[in-house]
Amino acid sequence: TWCPPCKEGIPHLNQLYREYRKDGLVVIGISMDRGGPEEVRRFLDQKGVEYINVMGNEEVFQAYSGLPGLGKIQGIPTAFIVDREGRVHKKFVGLTSKQTLEAAIKPIL
């Protein structure tokens, strides 16, 4: 709700989700907001977010910060490209273009 690059990336994720969900793409946003679920829900509705969102916590942050070969999460947004078997293929830190995300997603659909 407060992160400018996160807000800017929402339309990219919505577009990718609409275009590739028929091929099995699932987009899951993890909110690290401290304001709580109601504040996040209002924000998601206001922004027209079409993909699944969940509330994260320190445990989630630590789990994804410890993935082998990917380094610590050093900022948000951070995006992980995960295949159907749960293997992480790529990690992107910061606002990432739709084209870059799409190039990482297409080979594993």
N, C-alpha and C positions, 0 to 999 in steps of 0.2 A: 504494500500500500504506500510505501514511502520511497522506494528505490526507483529513480528515474530510468535507468537502463532496463530494469525489469518491466516497467510499464511500457516502454517503447517496444519491447520484444513480444508483447502479447499478440498484436496483429499477425506477426510472422508465425507464431505457434498456432494461432487459429487457422491460418491459411494452410499450413502443412497438415494439420489435423483433418481439415475438410477434404483436402486433396488425396490423402493417403490412408485414411481410416479404413476404406474399403479393402486396402491391401494388408491391413493388420496393424497399422500404426496406432499406438496408444501414447498420448501425451499426458504426463502427470506433473502438475506444478506442486511444489512443496513450499508453503509459506512459512517463513521464519519470523513472522510478525509477532510482536508481544501483545498486540491489542486484543487478541482472542478471535475465535471463530466467527462471531457475529460481525465484527468489523471487517474481516476478510471476506465474508459472504457478501456484504453490501458492496464492497469494492469490486468483487468479481462480477456481480450483477451489473453494476454501473459500467464496467469496461467491456461487457459482453463476452466474457471468457467462455469458450465452448468446451474446453477439455477438463478432465478431472483435476481437482485440487485437494490437497490434504494439508493439515497443520503439521509442521515439523517441530522438533525439539532438539535438545542437546544430544540425545542418543542417536537420532537420525543424522545429525551433523557429524558426529564422531564416526558413525558407520561409513558414511561416504567419504570422509576425510582419510580413512585408513585403507582405501582400495589399493591393492598392489600395483605399482607402476604408474599411478596417476597423481601422486602427490597430495598434499593437503588442499582443502578448499580454502582459498585465500581471498575470495570475494564473491559477491553476488551481482548478477545472476551467474550461476554455474550450471551448465547443461551436460548431461550424460546421455550418450547414445548407447542403448542396451538392446541386445538381440533377444530373440524369443527364449533362449536358454538362460538368460540372465547374465550373460557376459557383457562387460562394459567394453565398447570398442573405441570410444573417443570421449574426451572431456573438453568442453569449451568454457573459458572464463570470460565474463563480460558480455556485453551485447554482441550477439553473433548474427550475421545476416541470414536471411531465409535461404539464400543460395548455398551458403556454406553448410547449414544444417541439412538441407535437402541432399547435398552431395554425400554426406555421411550416412544418411538414413537409407537412401535408395538401394545400396548394395546388400543390405541385410534384411530387407522386407521379405 
